[in-house]
Amino acid sequence: MANWIDCDIDIKKIEKALKDTKLKIDTVIIKMQRAVNKEVIKSAKARFKAQFDVNNHSSYTMTSPNAENRAGKNAQPILKSFKNVKSKKEKRTSWILNKSYYANWLENGADIKAKNKKYLRFKVKGEWKTCESVTIPARPFVKPAVNEFWQGSKHVEIQEKILQKELEKYWERNN
């Protein structure tokens, strides 16, 4: 699951701040984006923990940990599967990636239909259920965190701290 983020960055302000330095604007912008997105990820994880029982793997996945272990895989909770924040220099865009295939189902919801058979068959609390389809309701945890930081004013404060930190490091090295 990748969440593309429309980055609201005041380029003119950054260019003005970097005017008398040899710092590259794209490098500084990427550091600023990453700092904001790390906070987004922290917020998304906190939202996830508030919505789901993180100790009960089956509360947010389609299979139990034992079923995955029998398949030779370790149960990998969504919280541990966030990849590092990525940014692109040329487009000044940023994204957050979660390696879990079921994170997208939780974020956006899903309709699951029987593919090779007429019915789905699965166990819920020890009882077998049969149905033609299942609808998983959307329970977003990443989008609200993205909006909290990038649509509000929180990103500005974080970006300004990073810009000041980069300028301080530059002037320490060059004075």
Secondary structure, 3 states (H helix, E strand, C coil): CEEEECCCCCHHHHHHHHCCCCCCHHHHHHHHHHHHHHHHHHHHHHHHHHHCCCCCHHHCCCCCHHHHHHCCCCCCCHHHCECCCEEECCCCEEEEEECCCCHHHHHHCEEEECCCCCCEEEEECCEEEEECEEEECCCCCCHHHHHHHHHCCHHHHHHHHHHHHHHHHHHHHHC
